[in-house]
């Protein structure tokens, strides 16, 4: 069985938060309870890629900037 990389672990954590309904979109200066909840799966995936750093790797593979 293959080990999960740090990026994959972070992505799994974000998706778990999304499924529970506790994932928020960004940091609100008024506190975490005031931040908006993520409702779409696509937005949750984008947040996970950004936090894990895997989004940059995917962009390099495709040749995008």
N, CA, C and O atoms as a CHARMM CRD file, in Angstrom:
* protein
*
  260
    1    1 UNK  N      0.83700  -1.18300   0.00000 PROA 1      0.00000
    2    1 UNK  CA     0.00000   0.00000   0.00000 PROA 1      0.00000
    3    1 UNK  C      0.88500   1.25100   0.00000 PROA 1      0.00000
    4    1 UNK  O      1.84300   1.35200   0.76700 PROA 1      0.00000
    5    2 UNK  N      0.54700   2.18900  -0.86700 PROA 2      0.00000
    6    2 UNK  CA     1.33400   3.41000  -0.97700 PROA 2      0.00000
    7    2 UNK  C      1.01800   4.37200   0.15900 PROA 2      0.00000
    8    2 UNK  O     -0.11800   4.45200   0.62600 PROA 2      0.00000
    9    3 UNK  N      2.04200   5.09900   0.59700 PROA 3      0.00000
   10    3 UNK  CA     1.82200   6.12800   1.60800 PROA 3      0.00000
   11    3 UNK  C      1.25300   7.37400   0.94400 PROA 3      0.00000
   12    3 UNK  O      1.53800   7.66800  -0.21600 PROA 3      0.00000
   13    4 UNK  N      0.44800   8.09100   1.70200 PROA 4      0.00000
   14    4 UNK  CA    -0.11200   9.34800   1.19500 PROA 4      0.00000
   15    4 UNK  C      0.89600  10.46600   1.41100 PROA 4      0.00000
   16    4 UNK  O      1.55000  10.53800   2.45200 PROA 4      0.00000
   17    5 UNK  N      1.01400  11.34200   0.41100 PROA 5      0.00000
   18    5 UNK  CA     1.90600  12.48700   0.55500 PROA 5      0.00000
   19    5 UNK  C      1.23100  13.53300   1.44300 PROA 5      0.00000
   20    5 UNK  O      0.04900  13.42000   1.76900 PROA 5      0.00000
   21    6 UNK  N      1.99900  14.54800   1.82400 PROA 6      0.00000
   22    6 UNK  CA     1.44300  15.61700   2.66100 PROA 6      0.00000
   23    6 UNK  C      0.29200  16.31300   1.95100 PROA 6      0.00000
   24    6 UNK  O     -0.71600  16.65200   2.57200 PROA 6      0.00000
   25    7 UNK  N      0.44300  16.52300   0.64900 PROA 7      0.00000
   26    7 UNK  CA    -0.61100  17.18800  -0.11500 PROA 7      0.00000
   27    7 UNK  C     -1.89100  16.37100  -0.15400 PROA 7      0.00000
   28    7 UNK  O     -2.98900  16.91700  -0.04600 PROA 7      0.00000
   29    8 UNK  N     -1.74700  15.05500  -0.31000 PROA 8      0.00000
   30    8 UNK  CA    -2.91900  14.18700  -0.34900 PROA 8      0.00000
   31    8 UNK  C     -3.61600  14.15500   1.00400 PROA 8      0.00000
   32    8 UNK  O     -4.84400  14.11000   1.06900 PROA 8      0.00000
   33    9 UNK  N     -2.83600  14.17800   2.09000 PROA 9      0.00000
   34    9 UNK  CA    -3.42200  14.18600   3.43000 PROA 9      0.00000
   35    9 UNK  C     -4.21700  15.46300   3.65400 PROA 9      0.00000
   36    9 UNK  O     -5.31400  15.43500   4.21200 PROA 9      0.00000
   37   10 UNK  N     -3.64600  16.59300   3.20900 PROA 10     0.00000
   38   10 UNK  CA    -4.31900  17.88300   3.38200 PROA 10     0.00000
   39   10 UNK  C     -5.61300  17.91100   2.56300 PROA 10     0.00000
   40   10 UNK  O     -6.64000  18.41000   3.02200 PROA 10     0.00000
   41   11 UNK  N     -5.54400  17.36700   1.34700 PROA 11     0.00000
   42   11 UNK  CA    -6.71700  17.32400   0.47700 PROA 11     0.00000
   43   11 UNK  C     -7.81600  16.46600   1.11900 PROA 11     0.00000
   44   11 UNK  O     -8.99100  16.83300   1.08900 PROA 11     0.00000
   45   12 UNK  N     -7.43200  15.33100   1.69600 PROA 12     0.00000
   46   12 UNK  CA    -8.40300  14.45200   2.35300 PROA 12     0.00000
   47   12 UNK  C     -9.04500  15.15200   3.55200 PROA 12     0.00000
   48   12 UNK  O    -10.24200  15.00500   3.79800 PROA 12     0.00000
   49   13 UNK  N     -8.23600  15.91600   4.29500 PROA 13     0.00000
   50   13 UNK  CA    -8.75300  16.64700   5.46600 PROA 13     0.00000
   51   13 UNK  C     -9.77300  17.70000   5.04100 PROA 13     0.00000
   52   13 UNK  O    -10.81400  17.86100   5.67900 PROA 13     0.00000
   53   14 UNK  N     -9.46600  18.41100   3.96500 PROA 14     0.00000
   54   14 UNK  CA   -10.36900  19.45700   3.46800 PROA 14     0.00000
   55   14 UNK  C    -11.68300  18.83700   3.00400 PROA 14     0.00000
   56   14 UNK  O    -12.75300  19.37600   3.28300 PROA 14     0.00000
   57   15 UNK  N    -11.61100  17.70700   2.29600 PROA 15     0.00000
   58   15 UNK  CA   -12.83100  17.07600   1.80100 PROA 15     0.00000
   59   15 UNK  C    -13.67100  16.52200   2.96100 PROA 15     0.00000
   60   15 UNK  O    -14.90000  16.52700   2.89000 PROA 15     0.00000
   61   16 UNK  N    -13.01500  16.04600   4.02300 PROA 16     0.00000
   62   16 UNK  CA   -13.73200  15.58900   5.21300 PROA 16     0.00000
   63   16 UNK  C    -14.49200  16.75500   5.85100 PROA 16     0.00000
   64   16 UNK  O    -15.64900  16.62000   6.24800 PROA 16     0.00000
   65   17 UNK  N    -13.81000  17.90600   5.93900 PROA 17     0.00000
   66   17 UNK  CA   -14.45200  19.10200   6.49400 PROA 17     0.00000
   67   17 UNK  C    -15.65200  19.51700   5.64700 PROA 17     0.00000
   68   17 UNK  O    -16.68700  19.91900   6.17900 PROA 17     0.00000
   69   18 UNK  N    -15.50500  19.41600   4.32300 PROA 18     0.00000
   70   18 UNK  CA   -16.59400  19.78400   3.41800 PROA 18     0.00000
   71   18 UNK  C    -17.80100  18.87000   3.64000 PROA 18     0.00000
   72   18 UNK  O    -18.93900  19.33600   3.69600 PROA 18     0.00000
   73   19 UNK  N    -17.54300  17.56500   3.76400 PROA 19     0.00000
   74   19 UNK  CA   -18.63600  16.61600   3.95100 PROA 19     0.00000
   75   19 UNK  C    -19.35400  16.82900   5.28300 PROA 19     0.00000
   76   19 UNK  O    -20.56800  16.65000   5.37300 PROA 19     0.00000
   77   20 UNK  N    -18.59600  17.21400   6.32100 PROA 20     0.00000
   78   20 UNK  CA   -19.20000  17.50100   7.61900 PROA 20     0.00000
   79   20 UNK  C    -19.97200  18.81200   7.60900 PROA 20     0.00000
   80   20 UNK  O    -20.89900  19.00100   8.39600 PROA 20     0.00000
   81   21 UNK  N    -19.58100  19.72600   6.70200 PROA 21     0.00000
   82   21 UNK  CA   -20.21600  21.03900   6.64300 PROA 21     0.00000
   83   21 UNK  C    -19.50100  22.08200   7.47200 PROA 21     0.00000
   84   21 UNK  O    -20.08600  23.11200   7.80600 PROA 21     0.00000
   85   22 UNK  N    -18.22400  21.83300   7.81600 PROA 22     0.00000
   86   22 UNK  CA   -17.48200  22.78300   8.64100 PROA 22     0.00000
   87   22 UNK  C    -16.42400  23.55400   7.85200 PROA 22     0.00000
   88   22 UNK  O    -15.72100  24.38800   8.42200 PROA 22     0.00000
   89   23 UNK  N    -16.30100  23.29000   6.55500 PROA 23     0.00000
   90   23 UNK  CA   -15.30000  23.96600   5.73000 PROA 23     0.00000
   91   23 UNK  C    -15.75200  25.39400   5.43700 PROA 23     0.00000
   92   23 UNK  O    -16.87500  25.61500   4.98500 PROA 23     0.00000
   93   24 UNK  N    -14.86900  26.36400   5.69900 PROA 24     0.00000
   94   24 UNK  CA   -15.19300  27.76100   5.43800 PROA 24     0.00000
   95   24 UNK  C    -14.32500  28.29100   4.30700 PROA 24     0.00000
   96   24 UNK  O    -13.21700  27.80600   4.07600 PROA 24     0.00000
   97   25 UNK  N    -14.84000  29.28200   3.61200 PROA 25     0.00000
   98   25 UNK  CA   -14.13300  29.83300   2.46200 PROA 25     0.00000
   99   25 UNK  C    -13.29000  31.02900   2.88800 PROA 25     0.00000
  100   25 UNK  O    -13.72000  32.17800   2.78100 PROA 25     0.00000
  101   26 UNK  N    -12.09400  30.74700   3.36600 PROA 26     0.00000
  102   26 UNK  CA   -11.18200  31.81500   3.73700 PROA 26     0.00000
  103   26 UNK  C    -11.25000  32.16400   5.20800 PROA 26     0.00000
  104   26 UNK  O    -11.96900  31.53600   5.98400 PROA 26     0.00000
  105   27 UNK  N    -10.49300  33.16900   5.57000 PROA 27     0.00000
  106   27 UNK  CA   -10.41000  33.60300   6.95700 PROA 27     0.00000
  107   27 UNK  C    -11.11700  34.94700   7.08400 PROA 27     0.00000
  108   27 UNK  O    -10.82200  35.89300   6.35300 PROA 27     0.00000
  109   28 UNK  N    -12.04200  35.01400   8.01300 PROA 28     0.00000
  110   28 UNK  CA   -12.76700  36.25500   8.25700 PROA 28     0.00000
  111   28 UNK  C    -12.14700  36.94400   9.46900 PROA 28     0.00000
  112   28 UNK  O    -11.92700  36.28800  10.48700 PROA 28     0.00000
  113   29 UNK  N    -11.85900  38.24200   9.39800 PROA 29     0.00000
  114   29 UNK  CA   -11.24100  38.92200  10.53300 PROA 29     0.00000
  115   29 UNK  C    -12.11500  38.93700  11.79000 PROA 29     0.00000
  116   29 UNK  O    -11.61000  39.16100  12.89000 PROA 29     0.00000
  117   30 UNK  N    -13.40100  38.70400  11.63600 PROA 30     0.00000
  118   30 UNK  CA   -14.30900  38.71600  12.79100 PROA 30     0.00000
  119   30 UNK  C    -14.32300  37.38100  13.52500 PROA 30     0.00000
  120   30 UNK  O    -14.95800  37.25800  14.57200 PROA 30     0.00000
  121   31 UNK  N    -13.64300  36.40200  12.99800 PROA 31     0.00000
  122   31 UNK  CA   -13.58800  35.09600  13.66000 PROA 31     0.00000
  123   31 UNK  C    -14.06200  33.98600  12.73900 PROA 31     0.00000
  124   31 UNK  O    -14.77500  34.24800  11.77000 PROA 31     0.00000
  125   32 UNK  N    -13.67400  32.74500  13.02900 PROA 32     0.00000
  126   32 UNK  CA   -14.01000  31.64100  12.13100 PROA 32     0.00000
  127   32 UNK  C    -15.50400  31.33900  12.04300 PROA 32     0.00000
  128   32 UNK  O    -15.95700  30.76900  11.05100 PROA 32     0.00000
  129   33 UNK  N    -16.26800  31.70700  13.05600 PROA 33     0.00000
  130   33 UNK  CA   -17.70000  31.42000  13.01000 PROA 33     0.00000
  131   33 UNK  C    -18.43200  32.35300  12.05100 PROA 33     0.00000
  132   33 UNK  O    -19.55300  32.05500  11.63900 PROA 33     0.00000
  133   34 UNK  N    -17.81200  33.48200  11.68800 PROA 34     0.00000
  134   34 UNK  CA   -18.44400  34.44400  10.79300 PROA 34     0.00000
  135   34 UNK  C    -18.12200  34.15700   9.32200 PROA 34     0.00000
  136   34 UNK  O    -18.78500  34.68900   8.43000 PROA 34     0.00000
  137   35 UNK  N    -17.10000  33.31400   9.06100 PROA 35     0.00000
  138   35 UNK  CA   -16.70900  33.02700   7.68000 PROA 35     0.00000
  139   35 UNK  C    -17.80400  32.20500   6.99900 PROA 35     0.00000
  140   35 UNK  O    -18.50500  31.43300   7.65400 PROA 35     0.00000
  141   36 UNK  N    -17.94700  32.37400   5.68400 PROA 36     0.00000
  142   36 UNK  CA   -18.99300  31.69100   4.93700 PROA 36     0.00000
  143   36 UNK  C    -18.65600  30.21300   4.76800 PROA 36     0.00000
  144   36 UNK  O    -17.49700  29.85500   4.56200 PROA 36     0.00000
  145   37 UNK  N    -19.66300  29.36500   4.85500 PROA 37     0.00000
  146   37 UNK  CA   -19.50000  27.92800   4.66300 PROA 37     0.00000
  147   37 UNK  C    -19.41400  27.62300   3.17400 PROA 37     0.00000
  148   37 UNK  O    -20.04400  28.29400   2.35600 PROA 37     0.00000
  149   38 UNK  N    -18.63600  26.61200   2.83000 PROA 38     0.00000
  150   38 UNK  CA   -18.50900  26.18300   1.44300 PROA 38     0.00000
  151   38 UNK  C    -19.66600  25.24900   1.14100 PROA 38     0.00000
  152   38 UNK  O    -19.91400  24.29800   1.88200 PROA 38     0.00000
  153   39 UNK  N    -20.38200  25.52200   0.04000 PROA 39     0.00000
  154   39 UNK  CA   -21.53100  24.69500  -0.30900 PROA 39     0.00000
  155   39 UNK  C    -21.30500  23.87100  -1.56900 PROA 39     0.00000
  156   39 UNK  O    -21.97800  22.85900  -1.76400 PROA 39     0.00000
  157   40 UNK  N    -20.37900  24.27500  -2.42400 PROA 40     0.00000
  158   40 UNK  CA   -20.16900  23.52100  -3.66200 PROA 40     0.00000
  159   40 UNK  C    -18.92200  22.64400  -3.56900 PROA 40     0.00000
  160   40 UNK  O    -17.92100  23.01900  -2.96000 PROA 40     0.00000
  161   41 UNK  N    -19.01000  21.47300  -4.18700 PROA 41     0.00000
  162   41 UNK  CA   -17.90200  20.51300  -4.17300 PROA 41     0.00000
  163   41 UNK  C    -16.70600  21.06900  -4.93700 PROA 41     0.00000
  164   41 UNK  O    -15.56100  20.87100  -4.53100 PROA 41     0.00000
  165   42 UNK  N    -16.96800  21.76300  -6.04200 PROA 42     0.00000
  166   42 UNK  CA   -15.88800  22.32200  -6.85100 PROA 42     0.00000
  167   42 UNK  C    -15.08000  23.34500  -6.06000 PROA 42     0.00000
  168   42 UNK  O    -13.85600  23.40200  -6.17300 PROA 42     0.00000
  169   43 UNK  N    -15.77200  24.15100  -5.26000 PROA 43     0.00000
  170   43 UNK  CA   -15.07800  25.14500  -4.44800 PROA 43     0.00000
  171   43 UNK  C    -14.23700  24.45900  -3.36800 PROA 43     0.00000
  172   43 UNK  O    -13.14000  24.91800  -3.05000 PROA 43     0.00000
  173   44 UNK  N    -14.75000  23.36100  -2.80600 PROA 44     0.00000
  174   44 UNK  CA   -14.00100  22.61300  -1.79500 PROA 44     0.00000
  175   44 UNK  C    -12.72600  22.02300  -2.39900 PROA 44     0.00000
  176   44 UNK  O    -11.67600  22.02700  -1.75600 PROA 44     0.00000
  177   45 UNK  N    -12.81400  21.52300  -3.61600 PROA 45     0.00000
  178   45 UNK  CA   -11.63900  20.96600  -4.29500 PROA 45     0.00000
  179   45 UNK  C    -10.62000  22.05800  -4.55900 PROA 45     0.00000
  180   45 UNK  O     -9.42200  21.84400  -4.37700 PROA 45     0.00000
  181   46 UNK  N    -11.08400  23.22900  -4.98800 PROA 46     0.00000
  182   46 UNK  CA   -10.17400  24.34300  -5.25200 PROA 46     0.00000
  183   46 UNK  C     -9.46200  24.78900  -3.97800 PROA 46     0.00000
  184   46 UNK  O     -8.26900  25.09200  -4.01700 PROA 46     0.00000
  185   47 UNK  N    -10.16200  24.83500  -2.86300 PROA 47     0.00000
  186   47 UNK  CA    -9.55000  25.20700  -1.58300 PROA 47     0.00000
  187   47 UNK  C     -8.51700  24.16700  -1.17500 PROA 47     0.00000
  188   47 UNK  O     -7.43000  24.51300  -0.71100 PROA 47     0.00000
  189   48 UNK  N     -8.85600  22.89300  -1.34700 PROA 48     0.00000
  190   48 UNK  CA    -7.92500  21.81600  -1.00800 PROA 48     0.00000
  191   48 UNK  C     -6.66300  21.86600  -1.82900 PROA 48     0.00000
  192   48 UNK  O     -5.57000  21.68500  -1.29300 PROA 48     0.00000
  193   49 UNK  N     -6.78900  22.11100  -3.13200 PROA 49     0.00000
  194   49 UNK  CA    -5.61100  22.20500  -4.00000 PROA 49     0.00000
  195   49 UNK  C     -4.73900  23.38900  -3.60800 PROA 49     0.00000
  196   49 UNK  O     -3.51200  23.28600  -3.60400 PROA 49     0.00000
  197   50 UNK  N     -5.36400  24.50500  -3.28200 PROA 50     0.00000
  198   50 UNK  CA    -4.61400  25.69900  -2.90800 PROA 50     0.00000
  199   50 UNK  C     -3.86300  25.49600  -1.59100 PROA 50     0.00000
  200   50 UNK  O     -2.70100  25.88400  -1.47200 PROA 50     0.00000
  201   51 UNK  N     -4.52300  24.88900  -0.60700 PROA 51     0.00000
  202   51 UNK  CA    -3.90100  24.70400   0.69400 PROA 51     0.00000
  203   51 UNK  C     -2.79600  23.64700   0.66700 PROA 51     0.00000
  204   51 UNK  O     -1.80300  23.76500   1.38500 PROA 51     0.00000
  205   52 UNK  N     -2.96900  22.61500  -0.15900 PROA 52     0.00000
  206   52 UNK  CA    -1.99100  21.53200  -0.18200 PROA 52     0.00000
  207   52 UNK  C     -0.80600  21.83600  -1.09400 PROA 52     0.00000
  208   52 UNK  O      0.22800  21.17400  -1.01000 PROA 52     0.00000
  209   53 UNK  N     -0.95200  22.83000  -1.96100 PROA 53     0.00000
  210   53 UNK  CA     0.12200  23.15500  -2.89500 PROA 53     0.00000
  211   53 UNK  C      0.10900  22.28600  -4.13700 PROA 53     0.00000
  212   53 UNK  O      0.99600  22.40100  -4.98300 PROA 53     0.00000
  213   54 UNK  N     -0.88700  21.41800  -4.25900 PROA 54     0.00000
  214   54 UNK  CA    -0.96900  20.52400  -5.40400 PROA 54     0.00000
  215   54 UNK  C     -1.46300  21.25100  -6.65500 PROA 54     0.00000
  216   54 UNK  O     -1.24300  20.78800  -7.77400 PROA 54     0.00000
  217   55 UNK  N     -2.11900  22.37400  -6.46400 PROA 55     0.00000
  218   55 UNK  CA    -2.61600  23.14100  -7.60000 PROA 55     0.00000
  219   55 UNK  C     -1.48000  23.66300  -8.46400 PROA 55     0.00000
  220   55 UNK  O     -1.58500  23.68700  -9.69000 PROA 55     0.00000
  221   56 UNK  N     -0.39300  24.08100  -7.82300 PROA 56     0.00000
  222   56 UNK  CA     0.76300  24.58500  -8.56100 PROA 56     0.00000
  223   56 UNK  C      1.41400  23.46800  -9.36900 PROA 56     0.00000
  224   56 UNK  O      1.86200  23.69000 -10.49400 PROA 56     0.00000
  225   57 UNK  N      1.46400  22.27500  -8.79800 PROA 57     0.00000
  226   57 UNK  CA     2.05200  21.13700  -9.50600 PROA 57     0.00000
  227   57 UNK  C      1.23500  20.79500 -10.74100 PROA 57     0.00000
  228   57 UNK  O      1.79300  20.47300 -11.79000 PROA 57     0.00000
  229   58 UNK  N     -0.08800  20.86500 -10.61900 PROA 58     0.00000
  230   58 UNK  CA    -0.95800  20.54200 -11.74400 PROA 58     0.00000
  231   58 UNK  C     -0.81400  21.57900 -12.84600 PROA 58     0.00000
  232   58 UNK  O     -0.85400  21.23800 -14.02900 PROA 58     0.00000
  233   59 UNK  N     -0.64500  22.84400 -12.46900 PROA 59     0.00000
  234   59 UNK  CA    -0.48600  23.90200 -13.46500 PROA 59     0.00000
  235   59 UNK  C      0.83100  23.73700 -14.22900 PROA 59     0.00000
  236   59 UNK  O      0.88500  23.97700 -15.43500 PROA 59     0.00000
  237   60 UNK  N      1.89800  23.32300 -13.51900 PROA 60     0.00000
  238   60 UNK  CA     3.17400  23.11700 -14.19000 PROA 60     0.00000
  239   60 UNK  C      3.10300  21.97300 -15.19300 PROA 60     0.00000
  240   60 UNK  O      3.68400  22.06000 -16.27500 PROA 60     0.00000
  241   61 UNK  N      2.39200  20.89500 -14.84200 PROA 61     0.00000
  242   61 UNK  CA     2.27000  19.75000 -15.72900 PROA 61     0.00000
  243   61 UNK  C      1.53500  20.13500 -17.00100 PROA 61     0.00000
  244   61 UNK  O      1.91000  19.70300 -18.09100 PROA 61     0.00000
  245   62 UNK  N      0.48700  20.94800 -16.86800 PROA 62     0.00000
  246   62 UNK  CA    -0.31400  21.33600 -18.03400 PROA 62     0.00000
  247   62 UNK  C      0.33300  22.47300 -18.81700 PROA 62     0.00000
  248   62 UNK  O     -0.08400  22.76700 -19.93700 PROA 62     0.00000
  249   63 UNK  N      1.33600  23.10900 -18.24700 PROA 63     0.00000
  250   63 UNK  CA     2.00700  24.21100 -18.93300 PROA 63     0.00000
  251   63 UNK  C      1.28200  25.52900 -18.82200 PROA 63     0.00000
  252   63 UNK  O      1.47300  26.41400 -19.65600 PROA 63     0.00000
  253   64 UNK  N      0.44700  25.67600 -17.80100 PROA 64     0.00000
  254   64 UNK  CA    -0.27800  26.93900 -17.60000 PROA 64     0.00000
  255   64 UNK  C      0.48300  27.81900 -16.62000 PROA 64     0.00000
  256   64 UNK  O      1.36600  27.35700 -15.89700 PROA 64     0.00000
  257   65 UNK  N      0.12000  29.10600 -16.61200 PROA 65     0.00000
  258   65 UNK  CA     0.74700  30.02900 -15.67100 PROA 65     0.00000
  259   65 UNK  C     -0.21400  30.44600 -14.62300 PROA 65     0.00000
  260   65 UNK  O      0.13800  31.22600 -13.73800 PROA 65     0.00000
